[in-house]
């Protein structure tokens, strides 16, 4: 199972919603049945405000790898700066 994690929080919510819609249509039309797109949507952002800590992403990656048994996880986000609040999270994030 291939899983793509799309982070669209930096995009305007309307653009993000349309982006998710296009990705879903693309997945339904072209992707094999074993490909899943996991996207962070507006509802998720309402519950947990952006930016998300690397610790949250580590938990998501752990779930996808160990529970969902994902063979590949693609994380589409740019991580430029070290985690200044919890530097130890960088170690887990990059592993």
Biopython code that builds the backbone (N, CA, C, O; Angstrom):
import numpy as np
from Bio.PDB.StructureBuilder import StructureBuilder

atoms = [
    (1, "UNK", "N", (0.843, -1.162, 0.000)),
    (1, "UNK", "CA", (0.000, 0.000, 0.000)),
    (1, "UNK", "C", (0.897, 1.236, 0.000)),
    (1, "UNK", "O", (1.780, 1.361, 0.849)),
    (2, "UNK", "N", (0.681, 2.129, -0.924)),
    (2, "UNK", "CA", (1.397, 3.393, -0.968)),
    (2, "UNK", "C", (0.514, 4.460, -0.352)),
    (2, "UNK", "O", (-0.683, 4.515, -0.633)),
    (3, "UNK", "N", (1.089, 5.300, 0.479)),
    (3, "UNK", "CA", (0.322, 6.342, 1.134)),
    (3, "UNK", "C", (1.034, 7.670, 0.920)),
    (3, "UNK", "O", (2.231, 7.794, 1.177)),
    (4, "UNK", "N", (0.295, 8.644, 0.455)),
    (4, "UNK", "CA", (0.832, 9.979, 0.266)),
    (4, "UNK", "C", (0.226, 10.880, 1.327)),
    (4, "UNK", "O", (-0.997, 10.946, 1.454)),
    (5, "UNK", "N", (1.049, 11.565, 2.081)),
    (5, "UNK", "CA", (0.584, 12.505, 3.091)),
    (5, "UNK", "C", (0.793, 13.901, 2.524)),
    (5, "UNK", "O", (1.924, 14.340, 2.318)),
    (6, "UNK", "N", (-0.301, 14.582, 2.277)),
    (6, "UNK", "CA", (-0.245, 15.904, 1.671)),
    (6, "UNK", "C", (-0.506, 16.941, 2.754)),
    (6, "UNK", "O", (-1.504, 16.864, 3.472)),
    (7, "UNK", "N", (0.381, 17.893, 2.865)),
    (7, "UNK", "CA", (0.218, 18.960, 3.843)),
    (7, "UNK", "C", (-0.104, 20.225, 3.078)),
    (7, "UNK", "O", (0.758, 20.789, 2.403)),
    (8, "UNK", "N", (-1.336, 20.668, 3.181)),
    (8, "UNK", "CA", (-1.757, 21.848, 2.435)),
    (8, "UNK", "C", (-2.072, 23.023, 3.316)),
    (8, "UNK", "O", (-2.777, 23.938, 2.889)),
    (9, "UNK", "N", (-1.578, 23.030, 4.518)),
    (9, "UNK", "CA", (-1.924, 24.098, 5.455)),
    (9, "UNK", "C", (-1.403, 25.455, 5.017)),
    (9, "UNK", "O", (-1.955, 26.488, 5.397)),
    (10, "UNK", "N", (-0.348, 25.459, 4.225)),
    (10, "UNK", "CA", (0.206, 26.725, 3.784)),
    (10, "UNK", "C", (-0.603, 27.316, 2.637)),
    (10, "UNK", "O", (-0.378, 28.462, 2.249)),
    (11, "UNK", "N", (-1.526, 26.561, 2.101)),
    (11, "UNK", "CA", (-2.348, 26.997, 0.976)),
    (11, "UNK", "C", (-3.662, 27.555, 1.523)),
    (11, "UNK", "O", (-4.167, 27.082, 2.541)),
    (12, "UNK", "N", (-4.206, 28.550, 0.848)),
    (12, "UNK", "CA", (-5.509, 29.084, 1.205)),
    (12, "UNK", "C", (-6.520, 27.941, 1.275)),
    (12, "UNK", "O", (-6.444, 26.998, 0.487)),
    (13, "UNK", "N", (-7.460, 28.020, 2.207)),
    (13, "UNK", "CA", (-8.374, 26.897, 2.443)),
    (13, "UNK", "C", (-9.197, 26.530, 1.206)),
    (13, "UNK", "O", (-9.432, 25.345, 0.970)),
    (14, "UNK", "N", (-9.639, 27.498, 0.418)),
    (14, "UNK", "CA", (-10.413, 27.180, -0.797)),
    (14, "UNK", "C", (-9.531, 26.470, -1.819)),
    (14, "UNK", "O", (-9.953, 25.503, -2.452)),
    (15, "UNK", "N", (-8.320, 26.954, -1.970)),
    (15, "UNK", "CA", (-7.380, 26.308, -2.892)),
    (15, "UNK", "C", (-7.074, 24.900, -2.388)),
    (15, "UNK", "O", (-7.028, 23.949, -3.168)),
    (16, "UNK", "N", (-6.865, 24.777, -1.077)),
    (16, "UNK", "CA", (-6.587, 23.479, -0.475)),
    (16, "UNK", "C", (-7.743, 22.509, -0.710)),
    (16, "UNK", "O", (-7.519, 21.352, -1.066)),
    (17, "UNK", "N", (-8.973, 22.972, -0.513)),
    (17, "UNK", "CA", (-10.138, 22.111, -0.728)),
    (17, "UNK", "C", (-10.202, 21.626, -2.175)),
    (17, "UNK", "O", (-10.470, 20.451, -2.427)),
    (18, "UNK", "N", (-9.958, 22.524, -3.116)),
    (18, "UNK", "CA", (-9.965, 22.128, -4.525)),
    (18, "UNK", "C", (-8.816, 21.184, -4.843)),
    (18, "UNK", "O", (-8.968, 20.248, -5.628)),
    (19, "UNK", "N", (-7.673, 21.434, -4.231)),
    (19, "UNK", "CA", (-6.511, 20.567, -4.416)),
    (19, "UNK", "C", (-6.826, 19.149, -3.943)),
    (19, "UNK", "O", (-6.516, 18.180, -4.636)),
    (20, "UNK", "N", (-7.435, 19.027, -2.777)),
    (20, "UNK", "CA", (-7.812, 17.720, -2.239)),
    (20, "UNK", "C", (-8.830, 17.045, -3.158)),
    (20, "UNK", "O", (-8.749, 15.840, -3.398)),
    (21, "UNK", "N", (-9.777, 17.815, -3.666)),
    (21, "UNK", "CA", (-10.785, 17.261, -4.580)),
    (21, "UNK", "C", (-10.125, 16.708, -5.842)),
    (21, "UNK", "O", (-10.457, 15.611, -6.290)),
    (22, "UNK", "N", (-9.196, 17.464, -6.410)),
    (22, "UNK", "CA", (-8.495, 17.011, -7.614)),
    (22, "UNK", "C", (-7.669, 15.765, -7.318)),
    (22, "UNK", "O", (-7.661, 14.823, -8.110)),
    (23, "UNK", "N", (-6.975, 15.756, -6.180)),
    (23, "UNK", "CA", (-6.189, 14.576, -5.813)),
    (23, "UNK", "C", (-7.068, 13.345, -5.657)),
    (23, "UNK", "O", (-6.711, 12.255, -6.105)),
    (24, "UNK", "N", (-8.213, 13.525, -5.021)),
    (24, "UNK", "CA", (-9.138, 12.403, -4.830)),
    (24, "UNK", "C", (-9.647, 11.885, -6.166)),
    (24, "UNK", "O", (-9.702, 10.675, -6.384)),
    (25, "UNK", "N", (-10.022, 12.801, -7.068)),
    (25, "UNK", "CA", (-10.478, 12.381, -8.394)),
    (25, "UNK", "C", (-9.362, 11.662, -9.153)),
    (25, "UNK", "O", (-9.601, 10.656, -9.821)),
    (26, "UNK", "N", (-8.140, 12.191, -9.043)),
    (26, "UNK", "CA", (-6.996, 11.559, -9.691)),
    (26, "UNK", "C", (-6.780, 10.151, -9.147)),
    (26, "UNK", "O", (-6.563, 9.202, -9.900)),
    (27, "UNK", "N", (-6.845, 10.038, -7.816)),
    (27, "UNK", "CA", (-6.642, 8.722, -7.202)),
    (27, "UNK", "C", (-7.706, 7.746, -7.678)),
    (27, "UNK", "O", (-7.391, 6.606, -8.018)),
    (28, "UNK", "N", (-8.964, 8.179, -7.706)),
    (28, "UNK", "CA", (-10.050, 7.295, -8.112)),
    (28, "UNK", "C", (-9.925, 6.875, -9.573)),
    (28, "UNK", "O", (-10.302, 5.760, -9.935)),
    (29, "UNK", "N", (-9.399, 7.762, -10.409)),
    (29, "UNK", "CA", (-9.336, 7.484, -11.839)),
    (29, "UNK", "C", (-8.065, 6.750, -12.267)),
    (29, "UNK", "O", (-8.126, 5.845, -13.099)),
    (30, "UNK", "N", (-6.909, 7.134, -11.703)),
    (30, "UNK", "CA", (-5.640, 6.639, -12.227)),
    (30, "UNK", "C", (-4.837, 5.742, -11.285)),
    (30, "UNK", "O", (-4.091, 4.876, -11.742)),
    (31, "UNK", "N", (-4.981, 5.936, -10.017)),
    (31, "UNK", "CA", (-4.123, 5.220, -9.077)),
    (31, "UNK", "C", (-4.597, 3.778, -8.885)),
    (31, "UNK", "O", (-5.793, 3.498, -8.960)),
    (32, "UNK", "N", (-3.663, 2.877, -8.641)),
    (32, "UNK", "CA", (-4.052, 1.505, -8.310)),
    (32, "UNK", "C", (-4.848, 1.488, -7.007)),
    (32, "UNK", "O", (-4.811, 2.447, -6.236)),
    (33, "UNK", "N", (-5.551, 0.415, -6.776)),
    (33, "UNK", "CA", (-6.399, 0.312, -5.586)),
    (33, "UNK", "C", (-5.615, 0.331, -4.282)),
    (33, "UNK", "O", (-6.189, 0.564, -3.218)),
    (34, "UNK", "N", (-4.332, 0.094, -4.352)),
    (34, "UNK", "CA", (-3.545, 0.039, -3.122)),
    (34, "UNK", "C", (-2.829, 1.351, -2.811)),
    (34, "UNK", "O", (-1.900, 1.368, -2.004)),
    (35, "UNK", "N", (-3.248, 2.450, -3.439)),
    (35, "UNK", "CA", (-2.679, 3.764, -3.163)),
    (35, "UNK", "C", (-3.706, 4.576, -2.380)),
    (35, "UNK", "O", (-4.871, 4.671, -2.767)),
    (36, "UNK", "N", (-3.255, 5.153, -1.282)),
    (36, "UNK", "CA", (-4.132, 5.960, -0.437)),
    (36, "UNK", "C", (-3.507, 7.341, -0.287)),
    (36, "UNK", "O", (-2.312, 7.460, -0.018)),
    (37, "UNK", "N", (-4.315, 8.381, -0.461)),
    (37, "UNK", "CA", (-3.851, 9.743, -0.224)),
    (37, "UNK", "C", (-4.423, 10.205, 1.101)),
    (37, "UNK", "O", (-5.639, 10.234, 1.290)),
    (38, "UNK", "N", (-3.539, 10.565, 2.012)),
    (38, "UNK", "CA", (-3.945, 11.090, 3.318)),
    (38, "UNK", "C", (-3.639, 12.581, 3.288)),
    (38, "UNK", "O", (-2.488, 12.977, 3.103)),
    (39, "UNK", "N", (-4.650, 13.399, 3.467)),
    (39, "UNK", "CA", (-4.457, 14.840, 3.374)),
    (39, "UNK", "C", (-4.912, 15.511, 4.659)),
    (39, "UNK", "O", (-5.863, 15.069, 5.303)),
    (40, "UNK", "N", (-4.231, 16.566, 5.017)),
    (40, "UNK", "CA", (-4.628, 17.362, 6.172)),
    (40, "UNK", "C", (-5.610, 18.404, 5.668)),
    (40, "UNK", "O", (-5.250, 19.289, 4.893)),
    (41, "UNK", "N", (-6.846, 18.292, 6.111)),
    (41, "UNK", "CA", (-7.901, 19.168, 5.612)),
    (41, "UNK", "C", (-8.257, 20.249, 6.627)),
    (41, "UNK", "O", (-7.676, 20.321, 7.710)),
    (42, "UNK", "N", (-9.220, 21.087, 6.255)),
    (42, "UNK", "CA", (-9.632, 22.190, 7.129)),
    (42, "UNK", "C", (-10.163, 21.698, 8.467)),
    (42, "UNK", "O", (-9.928, 22.331, 9.496)),
    (43, "UNK", "N", (-10.876, 20.574, 8.465)),
    (43, "UNK", "CA", (-11.417, 20.035, 9.716)),
    (43, "UNK", "C", (-10.283, 19.666, 10.674)),
    (43, "UNK", "O", (-10.361, 19.920, 11.876)),
    (44, "UNK", "N", (-9.231, 19.064, 10.122)),
    (44, "UNK", "CA", (-8.070, 18.718, 10.949)),
    (44, "UNK", "C", (-7.410, 19.969, 11.506)),
    (44, "UNK", "O", (-6.991, 20.004, 12.663)),
    (45, "UNK", "N", (-7.325, 20.993, 10.670)),
    (45, "UNK", "CA", (-6.688, 22.238, 11.103)),
    (45, "UNK", "C", (-7.523, 22.984, 12.130)),
    (45, "UNK", "O", (-6.980, 23.736, 12.939)),
    (46, "UNK", "N", (-8.847, 22.785, 12.109)),
    (46, "UNK", "CA", (-9.698, 23.392, 13.140)),
    (46, "UNK", "C", (-9.462, 22.721, 14.489)),
    (46, "UNK", "O", (-9.491, 23.379, 15.530)),
    (47, "UNK", "N", (-9.231, 21.417, 14.469)),
    (47, "UNK", "CA", (-9.038, 20.672, 15.716)),
    (47, "UNK", "C", (-7.641, 20.867, 16.284)),
    (47, "UNK", "O", (-7.474, 21.002, 17.496)),
    (48, "UNK", "N", (-6.645, 20.883, 15.418)),
    (48, "UNK", "CA", (-5.262, 21.043, 15.857)),
    (48, "UNK", "C", (-4.669, 22.171, 15.018)),
    (48, "UNK", "O", (-4.424, 22.004, 13.823)),
    (49, "UNK", "N", (-4.445, 23.298, 15.638)),
    (49, "UNK", "CA", (-3.964, 24.488, 14.919)),
    (49, "UNK", "C", (-2.574, 24.267, 14.332)),
    (49, "UNK", "O", (-1.742, 23.554, 14.894)),
    (50, "UNK", "N", (-2.353, 24.895, 13.199)),
    (50, "UNK", "CA", (-1.083, 24.842, 12.495)),
    (50, "UNK", "C", (-0.135, 25.864, 13.100)),
    (50, "UNK", "O", (-0.612, 26.921, 13.515)),
    (51, "UNK", "N", (1.138, 25.638, 13.182)),
    (51, "UNK", "CA", (1.873, 24.491, 12.661)),
    (51, "UNK", "C", (1.824, 23.310, 13.620)),
    (51, "UNK", "O", (1.754, 23.484, 14.837)),
    (52, "UNK", "N", (1.862, 22.116, 13.060)),
    (52, "UNK", "CA", (1.879, 20.904, 13.860)),
    (52, "UNK", "C", (3.314, 20.597, 14.257)),
    (52, "UNK", "O", (4.257, 20.849, 13.506)),
    (53, "UNK", "N", (3.451, 20.053, 15.442)),
    (53, "UNK", "CA", (4.784, 19.684, 15.910)),
    (53, "UNK", "C", (5.282, 18.459, 15.135)),
    (53, "UNK", "O", (4.493, 17.689, 14.588)),
    (54, "UNK", "N", (6.567, 18.304, 15.103)),
    (54, "UNK", "CA", (7.138, 17.126, 14.445)),
    (54, "UNK", "C", (6.732, 15.862, 15.181)),
    (54, "UNK", "O", (6.652, 14.786, 14.588)),
    (55, "UNK", "N", (6.477, 15.997, 16.472)),
    (55, "UNK", "CA", (6.023, 14.851, 17.264)),
    (55, "UNK", "C", (4.697, 14.312, 16.716)),
    (55, "UNK", "O", (4.497, 13.098, 16.666)),
    (56, "UNK", "N", (3.793, 15.203, 16.308)),
    (56, "UNK", "CA", (2.513, 14.760, 15.727)),
    (56, "UNK", "C", (2.747, 14.002, 14.429)),
    (56, "UNK", "O", (2.128, 12.966, 14.185)),
    (57, "UNK", "N", (3.649, 14.528, 13.594)),
    (57, "UNK", "CA", (3.944, 13.838, 12.347)),
    (57, "UNK", "C", (4.598, 12.485, 12.595)),
    (57, "UNK", "O", (4.324, 11.525, 11.875)),
    (58, "UNK", "N", (5.451, 12.398, 13.598)),
    (58, "UNK", "CA", (6.068, 11.115, 13.947)),
    (58, "UNK", "C", (4.989, 10.104, 14.320)),
    (58, "UNK", "O", (5.060, 8.943, 13.916)),
    (59, "UNK", "N", (3.995, 10.536, 15.083)),
    (59, "UNK", "CA", (2.892, 9.634, 15.454)),
    (59, "UNK", "C", (2.106, 9.198, 14.225)),
    (59, "UNK", "O", (1.714, 8.036, 14.116)),
    (60, "UNK", "N", (1.873, 10.128, 13.295)),
    (60, "UNK", "CA", (1.166, 9.782, 12.055)),
    (60, "UNK", "C", (1.982, 8.781, 11.250)),
    (60, "UNK", "O", (1.450, 7.771, 10.789)),
    (61, "UNK", "N", (3.283, 9.060, 11.076)),
    (61, "UNK", "CA", (4.144, 8.145, 10.316)),
    (61, "UNK", "C", (4.204, 6.775, 10.969)),
    (61, "UNK", "O", (4.177, 5.753, 10.282)),
    (62, "UNK", "N", (4.286, 6.749, 12.293)),
    (62, "UNK", "CA", (4.325, 5.490, 13.031)),
    (62, "UNK", "C", (3.044, 4.688, 12.788)),
    (62, "UNK", "O", (3.095, 3.480, 12.556)),
    (63, "UNK", "N", (1.907, 5.366, 12.843)),
    (63, "UNK", "CA", (0.628, 4.688, 12.589)),
    (63, "UNK", "C", (0.597, 4.129, 11.160)),
    (63, "UNK", "O", (0.234, 2.972, 10.948)),
    (64, "UNK", "N", (0.977, 4.956, 10.192)),
    (64, "UNK", "CA", (0.930, 4.515, 8.800)),
    (64, "UNK", "C", (1.857, 3.328, 8.549)),
    (64, "UNK", "O", (1.514, 2.401, 7.815)),
    (65, "UNK", "N", (3.029, 3.369, 9.165)),
    (65, "UNK", "CA", (3.998, 2.291, 8.955)),
    (65, "UNK", "C", (3.626, 1.015, 9.701)),
    (65, "UNK", "O", (3.643, -0.070, 9.120)),
    (66, "UNK", "N", (3.291, 1.136, 10.976)),
    (66, "UNK", "CA", (3.122, -0.049, 11.818)),
    (66, "UNK", "C", (1.703, -0.580, 11.887)),
    (66, "UNK", "O", (1.508, -1.789, 12.016)),
    (67, "UNK", "N", (0.717, 0.284, 11.804)),
    (67, "UNK", "CA", (-0.669, -0.170, 11.887)),
    (67, "UNK", "C", (-1.275, -0.367, 10.501)),
    (67, "UNK", "O", (-1.875, -1.403, 10.214)),
    (68, "UNK", "N", (-1.108, 0.646, 9.641)),
    (68, "UNK", "CA", (-1.670, 0.551, 8.287)),
    (68, "UNK", "C", (-0.773, -0.253, 7.354)),
    (68, "UNK", "O", (-1.178, -0.596, 6.243)),
    (69, "UNK", "N", (0.443, -0.555, 7.799)),
    (69, "UNK", "CA", (1.407, -1.357, 7.028)),
    (69, "UNK", "C", (1.753, -0.711, 5.679)),
    (69, "UNK", "O", (1.868, -1.402, 4.667)),
    (70, "UNK", "N", (1.916, 0.607, 5.674)),
    (70, "UNK", "CA", (2.302, 1.310, 4.453)),
    (70, "UNK", "C", (3.714, 0.901, 4.052)),
    (70, "UNK", "O", (4.609, 0.806, 4.892)),
    (71, "UNK", "N", (3.896, 0.665, 2.772)),
    (71, "UNK", "CA", (5.226, 0.321, 2.262)),
    (71, "UNK", "C", (6.012, 1.578, 1.924)),
    (71, "UNK", "O", (7.238, 1.594, 2.028)),
    (72, "UNK", "N", (5.319, 2.616, 1.524)),
    (72, "UNK", "CA", (5.954, 3.884, 1.173)),
    (72, "UNK", "C", (5.109, 5.010, 1.751)),
    (72, "UNK", "O", (3.882, 4.990, 1.652)),
    (73, "UNK", "N", (5.765, 5.981, 2.348)),
    (73, "UNK", "CA", (5.085, 7.179, 2.829)),
    (73, "UNK", "C", (5.780, 8.367, 2.181)),
    (73, "UNK", "O", (6.992, 8.528, 2.319)),
    (74, "UNK", "N", (5.026, 9.193, 1.480)),
    (74, "UNK", "CA", (5.561, 10.389, 0.850)),
    (74, "UNK", "C", (5.046, 11.579, 1.642)),
    (74, "UNK", "O", (3.838, 11.768, 1.783)),
    (75, "UNK", "N", (5.965, 12.373, 2.155)),
    (75, "UNK", "CA", (5.628, 13.545, 2.955)),
    (75, "UNK", "C", (5.943, 14.775, 2.121)),
    (75, "UNK", "O", (7.108, 15.070, 1.855)),
    (76, "UNK", "N", (4.910, 15.486, 1.711)),
    (76, "UNK", "CA", (5.067, 16.621, 0.806)),
    (76, "UNK", "C", (5.007, 17.927, 1.590)),
    (76, "UNK", "O", (3.987, 18.616, 1.615)),
    (77, "UNK", "N", (6.123, 18.245, 2.226)),
    (77, "UNK", "CA", (6.217, 19.479, 2.999)),
    (77, "UNK", "C", (7.691, 19.830, 3.140)),
    (77, "UNK", "O", (8.545, 18.945, 3.184)),
    (78, "UNK", "N", (7.977, 21.093, 3.208)),
    (78, "UNK", "CA", (9.353, 21.544, 3.353)),
    (78, "UNK", "C", (9.636, 21.804, 4.826)),
    (78, "UNK", "O", (8.941, 22.592, 5.466)),
    (79, "UNK", "N", (10.653, 21.144, 5.360)),
    (79, "UNK", "CA", (11.073, 21.336, 6.753)),
    (79, "UNK", "C", (12.439, 22.000, 6.691)),
    (79, "UNK", "O", (13.431, 21.364, 6.334)),
    (80, "UNK", "N", (12.486, 23.280, 7.040)),
    (80, "UNK", "CA", (13.691, 24.068, 6.825)),
    (80, "UNK", "C", (14.490, 24.266, 8.107)),
    (80, "UNK", "O", (15.717, 24.166, 8.098)),
    (81, "UNK", "N", (13.810, 24.542, 9.191)),
    (81, "UNK", "CA", (14.493, 24.923, 10.424)),
    (81, "UNK", "C", (14.415, 23.812, 11.466)),
    (81, "UNK", "O", (13.463, 23.032, 11.472)),
    (82, "UNK", "N", (15.395, 23.738, 12.330)),
    (82, "UNK", "CA", (15.333, 22.780, 13.440)),
    (82, "UNK", "C", (14.182, 23.126, 14.377)),
    (82, "UNK", "O", (13.755, 24.278, 14.453)),
    (83, "UNK", "N", (13.693, 22.137, 15.075)),
    (83, "UNK", "CA", (12.638, 22.340, 16.067)),
    (83, "UNK", "C", (13.256, 23.035, 17.278)),
    (83, "UNK", "O", (14.009, 22.419, 18.032)),
    (84, "UNK", "N", (12.943, 24.304, 17.463)),
    (84, "UNK", "CA", (13.557, 25.075, 18.549)),
    (84, "UNK", "C", (12.907, 24.796, 19.898)),
    (84, "UNK", "O", (13.525, 25.022, 20.938)),
    (85, "UNK", "N", (11.670, 24.308, 19.895)),
    (85, "UNK", "CA", (10.975, 24.031, 21.157)),
    (85, "UNK", "C", (11.366, 22.677, 21.726)),
    (85, "UNK", "O", (11.582, 22.536, 22.930)),
    (86, "UNK", "N", (11.456, 21.681, 20.851)),
    (86, "UNK", "CA", (11.801, 20.321, 21.267)),
    (86, "UNK", "C", (12.794, 19.721, 20.276)),
    (86, "UNK", "O", (12.402, 18.948, 19.402)),
    (87, "UNK", "N", (14.076, 20.067, 20.401)),
    (87, "UNK", "CA", (15.076, 19.577, 19.441)),
    (87, "UNK", "C", (15.148, 18.054, 19.351)),
    (87, "UNK", "O", (15.528, 17.511, 18.314)),
    (88, "UNK", "N", (14.783, 17.365, 20.431)),
    (88, "UNK", "CA", (14.822, 15.899, 20.388)),
    (88, "UNK", "C", (13.805, 15.332, 19.405)),
    (88, "UNK", "O", (13.957, 14.201, 18.944)),
    (89, "UNK", "N", (12.764, 16.109, 19.078)),
    (89, "UNK", "CA", (11.781, 15.651, 18.094)),
    (89, "UNK", "C", (12.379, 15.546, 16.697)),
    (89, "UNK", "O", (11.909, 14.752, 15.882)),
    (90, "UNK", "N", (13.403, 16.333, 16.414)),
    (90, "UNK", "CA", (14.053, 16.254, 15.112)),
    (90, "UNK", "C", (14.658, 14.880, 14.877)),
    (90, "UNK", "O", (14.606, 14.361, 13.762)),
    (91, "UNK", "N", (15.223, 14.296, 15.905)),
    (91, "UNK", "CA", (15.847, 12.974, 15.787)),
    (91, "UNK", "C", (14.810, 11.955, 15.353)),
    (91, "UNK", "O", (15.051, 11.185, 14.423)),
    (92, "UNK", "N", (13.662, 11.937, 16.010)),
    (92, "UNK", "CA", (12.589, 10.998, 15.658)),
    (92, "UNK", "C", (12.017, 11.309, 14.286)),
    (92, "UNK", "O", (11.745, 10.404, 13.497)),
    (93, "UNK", "N", (11.840, 12.582, 14.009)),
    (93, "UNK", "CA", (11.231, 12.999, 12.737)),
    (93, "UNK", "C", (12.065, 12.553, 11.543)),
    (93, "UNK", "O", (11.530, 12.044, 10.558)),
    (94, "UNK", "N", (13.369, 12.746, 11.635)),
    (94, "UNK", "CA", (14.230, 12.420, 10.508)),
    (94, "UNK", "C", (14.594, 10.942, 10.423)),
    (94, "UNK", "O", (15.186, 10.511, 9.434)),
    (95, "UNK", "N", (14.252, 10.165, 11.437)),
    (95, "UNK", "CA", (14.478, 8.721, 11.381)),
    (95, "UNK", "C", (13.254, 8.084, 10.816)),
    (95, "UNK", "O", (13.204, 6.862, 10.670)),
]
sb = StructureBuilder()
sb.init_structure("model")
sb.init_model(0)
sb.init_chain("A")
sb.init_seg("    ")
for serial, (resi, resn, name, xyz) in enumerate(atoms, 1):
    if name == "N":
        sb.init_residue(resn, " ", resi, " ")
    sb.init_atom(name, np.array(xyz, "f"), 0.0, 1.0, " ", f" {name:<3s}", serial, name[0])
structure = sb.get_structure()
